[in-house]
Amino acid sequence: MRTSAFVLFFTVFLTESVLTTPASAQEPASSFGPQVTVGQPRDGYVGTMRVAPLHGKAGDPFTITAADLPPNQDFQLIWRTVDGRWNVTESEYKGREFVPVNYEMARVRSDAAGRLQATFKTPEDFGFNHDIVLQQGDRVMTQVDYSIDMSVEMSPKSGPLGTPINIAVKGIGYRNLEMSFNLLYDNRWTGWISAVTTHGSGQLTIPATGHVGDHVIEVLHGQFGFPYRNQEQSPEPDRPRFSIPFTVTAGAPVLPPAPASQAQTHVRLAAPHGDLHSNPRFSGVGETVTVTGEKFTPGERYTLNWTRVIGNRIDGGGWETRSIPVGNAVADRDGRVAITFVTPDDLGGTHGLFIDAGGTRRMGTHFVKSTALPMNVTRGPVGTKITLHLKGVGWTETSNIMHLVYDNGYIGYACAFNSQGDVTIFMEATGAPGWHFIDLYPGIYKGTETLPINYRMPQLTYAADHPGEDLPAFRFAFEVTSATTTTGSQD
């Protein structure tokens, strides 16, 4: 049976007429698992089953009742859902995939009148409709539908400029027209919210921006990328809309940390493979790495080679893989080699390492993470020229793009492939005097998926649900000193 890393958790309350197996299923926050197989309704359905209420948010209770069942017999209650995953092959993005899975909710027993009843808490799972199946052995007796409602929670509800606003969205769907929700701040589109590998839940953080006073944060659906505004007149009018106020208060701003401290300290990587091992396993451009290997010829000098991808997706010339030497060393008396080098100024992502040893190529890999340099200037009047500079941005369809957001409004994107991972963005300061916030988010450049459309858009839930590589976001702050443009002047 396929193993899932996701486990549904419920609290289950059972009436005296129902027994559970094992007895621990009566304990609070018991697991819904394990995974099970759903059978078929041979010779039609047996009995009736109802759920009340018909829908609820994660954590809300609901009660299942069944009647007209064979008396004094054991059954399984099964929750039907899916596991989500991103389909990324080599450098290409091919979309979302959802695989059906079933979890045992509880083992129950009918009473002498053929009835049973059980109460559960709604799990944190994909939103909208789910089947609940009553099964005996491999025979489906009956089933009922239960719908998970979306919810949006925000914390804090107020704070000075730059306050990190944490937003938790639960119950995003996986079916067509039920996924791909968007966030807006004061009617400015900020980015999209995904929940493919997180079972319908999305976590994101944005900065508080704008004037002192009230601001409006909205979460709306958008199948074709941007928010859909007349949802009440759509083929699926029941998709929810959320509007939550946030109050910017007076006081010292909460400024982002220095860019160097925003770099990733942990990167999710595949298990190491090959004969060569790098320490650390990932690094930023300019950082020192040591690669080691064994079983070389003692006293012989070996050269470590670094592979890189050269080219782009635009001019029709395509791309190719090349290699450059990055260091060499002599094997010690035990045949061990240790080669230290500085991470090349190159594309982010996985790079191959190899040493040619007597006709045999010894292989390894190393991951380059994205890093950001300090802004060239942090204060000045409207029109001040600002330069943002990143290193180690990737080249694949899921890593070669960064999206620029100014005061929670999306204003464009930049790509890294043609410039070998070096991204320089030029822009001008705008807005009222005071602090303004600039964010750079990863996203998806292109792919074969046709719906929903989420290309070249800031992915606000990048931290837990980005396809392909594990990527960072970066945040900067700029203080506008005057609303009047001073030509050629920068403070």
Secondary structure, DSSP 4 states (H G I P E B T S, - for coil): ----S---EE-EEE-TT---SSGGGGSTTEE---B----B-TTS--SEEEEESSEE-TT-EEEEEEESPPTT-EEEEEEEEEEEEEEEETTEEEEEEEEEEEEEEEEEE--TTS-EEEEEEPPS--SEEEEEEEEETTEEEEEEEEEEPPEEEEE-SEESTT-EEEEEEE----STTSS-EEEEETTEEEEEE--TTTTT-EEEEEE--SSSEEEEEEEEE-TTSSPPS-GGGSS-TTS--EEEEEEEPSS---PPPPHHHHS-S----PPP-SS-EEESSEE-TT-EEEEEE-SPPTT-EEEEEEEEEEE-SSSS--EEEEEEEEEEEE--TTS-EEEEEEPPS--SEEEEEEEEETTEEEEEEEEEPPEEPPPS-SEESTT-EEEEEEE----STTTSEEEEEETTEEEEEEE-TTTTT-EEEEEE--SSSEEEEEEEEE-B---S--SS--BTS-BTTHHHH-SSS----EEEEEEE--SS--TT---
